[in-house]
Amino acid sequence: MPILRNITIKYKLILIIMLACITGLMLAGAAFISWEWNTFRSNIVRNVSTQAEMIAENCKAALAFQDAEDAKVTLNALHVEPSIIFGGIYTKDNKLFATYYRGYAETETHPDTLLDKGFNFDKGFLNVFEPIVLDGEVIGTVCLRSDLSPMYAMLKRNASVIIAVLFFSSFIAFLMSSLLQNVISGPILSLAKVAKAVSEKKDYSTRAVRQSNDEVGLLINSFNEMLEQIQQRDAELVDAKEKLEVRVEERTAELTTTNGQLTQEITERKNAEDQLRRAEEKYRTQFEGALDAIIVADAETGIIIDCNPAATRLVDREKSELIGKSHTILHPSERVKGEFSDTFSLHITEKRGQTLETQVITKTGKLRDVAIKATLLEFRGRKILQGIFRDITENKKAELRQVHLLEQLEKTNQELKDFAYIVSHDLKAPLRGIKTISEWITADYSDKLDEAGKEQLKLLASRVDRMHNLIDGILQYSRAGRVDEEKTVVDLNKTIIDIIDLIAPPENIKITVENELPTIECEKTRISQVLQNLLTNAIKYMDKPKGLIKIGCVEENGFWKFNVTDNGPGIEEKHFEKIFQLFQTLTPRDEFESTGIGLSIIKKIVEMYGGKIWVTSKVGDGCTFFFTLPTVPIAVDK
Amino acid sequence: MIILASVLLVAAIAPKAGAGATSSQEYQVKAAFLYNFLQFIGWPEDKSADNNQPLTIGIVGKDPFGDAFEPIKDKKVKDRNVITKHFESFEELKKSAEEGKTRKVEMLTKCHLLFICSSEQKNLKEILNLVKDQNVLTVGEMEGFLEAGGIINFLVVENKIRFEINTSAAEQAKLEIRSQLLRLAKRIVEGDKKTESSEKAGND
């Protein structure tokens, strides 16, 4: 009812009253007409039925004696009733016996069906049937047909009167409701006017005037109270609004800060993602380009998940041949125990992260030595084992060769050492024999020999001595690499004093220690030999009336650098290398008794400790021998 | 004069009455009419005292009905059975009465309705005399029957069976004739006066 919603209360009231009036009048009219209709109908039925009964009674004999004329006479009495348009007497077997017509064509007026008794309505006509009974026996039927149009005409007239009354009443009702609605709508309208004014001007101090003591009066009272409350609330609201604005500003500021943080977070996350992606790409590049084979397998099932090109080369298989297969395809069958290979089992258990050596088998059945370093990773909730395989087949071979070579070398070396020792030792015995015999000859035959003979025998003895020294030197040299001695902590300051005492240098040569010498861990005999040989050499070749020999030591680059400086004849630069070679001397044999072995032994010892030895010199002014020893001693290979 | 006219009338009807199938149909109607007469006639109380006794239709003379009563013989009138009794010619009755056998004559007078066949025309007066005080409805089908003192006489008008009534004869026989029946009569004879009722009801 949208229309009802939009019209004013005034018209609503009028409309409601009118609707009620018209509905009531219409119902009353309808009831009246239907009641009248029923009355008319029952009246006419009763009327016609009476006529039919009369005729039935009167035409009994005529029917019994088949006197149609007489029956017709009886029927003709119907002409007093203008509404009856047809009367018929039917025999027992429903044949028309006598008829009466009024004004209509005969065929139209006959009833369609015959009843034994009673009535029916048929196309605006009423048919009444009455049996003709003679002595308890039905001998025929009377049918009367009555035209109902007079009745309809009467009904129509009545209806139009009622409608006229209805219109008139509605008009009166309209007038009255128009006048009386004001009683109800007046106060409401004035209230509405006030409400509108209030809402438009926002002036809550206005008040509506109460005009009556009914519900509308109550409504106006409530409205006024409400206005008062609103006035109060309004004030509160203004207050609250101000507070709210402050809060909104605060919140906005907070929000802006949060937003900034969020943006930063997003940027950071994005960076992290970028890094991750780059890391992944990097990993992928390394994975694909690695020289070592990399194979990734599920740690729980041992199924290969991924592998790189190096892996396919290692076992001569396509990538597709590996992925999805058990890792056991990689290993020769004797290394596979049950579901996992032994290496795999070790990698995922106690030897996690270690490098294990094993063998893999290629597609063609070739075995390859590999070192596998495996890492157990967690990838998307799945434990995976990433193994890096390095082909060490060639390394293994080289290693074997080296070991073999070393063994051979060591054997040869040993033989050589033994040989030198045995030779020098065995050569000494006949030499000693020759010397003894030459001494015997000198003693026994001094009187018989001339000066020249004695001189030659002397020469023989000196040559034998030289031979003896030579053999001793060789013996010493060979021993330098052989002597077994425990390393001890040696204070070189004490050692140097012992050595100088042992040498007992001549009066004209002075030996000084320039600064404090270190305490080192070494074989005492060997380091003493080095220092003794160098001092002995300096004294031996001293050509100055006042000899000066200085010993010093400095720490330099993890080494102790020792120097022994003399003011002797010096050495030409071209001999700097030569002097350290075996059996090399710079002066003729007869001038200085020298075997040419001493410096070779020093060099051998220094190098054994991982140090170096070299010489600097200016001819005529003397020379300086330098040698170094590591401050942290290295293990000497014996 | 009357007798002559009656004779003539009968002569006119007789050939029709004796005419095969039509006559049997005619007598079926007449038989039904006889039953109907019983409906519209009131007998004095002493004649119809005992309701258990059947109503009797007597037929005297040469019976023209044949088996025309067959279809209606079980029909009741005023809750009473109807029986038909056949009497020989009146001469035979007279003879037997003279011989002392009066029972048959007695029976004749006991009938409620007595149909006098055309064959008894010559004995008509005697028969009517015999029954005139016996409350018997006399029915005939001959010219001059009413004039002879009969109560109802069958006619054929326009091929339809009609009848005429002698009300004074009926009064004499103490029979009450219903007005409806009277209205249907083509002619009503009251005493010596004749009323042409057919004139007023005829072709209306």
Chai-1 contact restraints between the chains, C-beta under 6 A:
chainA,res_idxA,chainB,res_idxB,connection_type,confidence,min_distance_angstrom,max_distance_angstrom,comment,restraint_id
A,A61,B,Q180,contact,1.0,0.0,6.0,A-B,restraint_1
A,A61,B,L181,contact,1.0,0.0,6.0,A-B,restraint_2
A,A61,B,L184,contact,1.0,0.0,6.0,A-B,restraint_3
A,A64,B,N36,contact,1.0,0.0,6.0,A-B,restraint_4
A,F65,B,L184,contact,1.0,0.0,6.0,A-B,restraint_5
A,D67,B,L184,contact,1.0,0.0,6.0,A-B,restraint_6
A,D70,B,L184,contact,1.0,0.0,6.0,A-B,restraint_7
A,V73,B,D204,contact,1.0,0.0,6.0,A-B,restraint_8
A,D135,B,Q39,contact,1.0,0.0,6.0,A-B,restraint_9
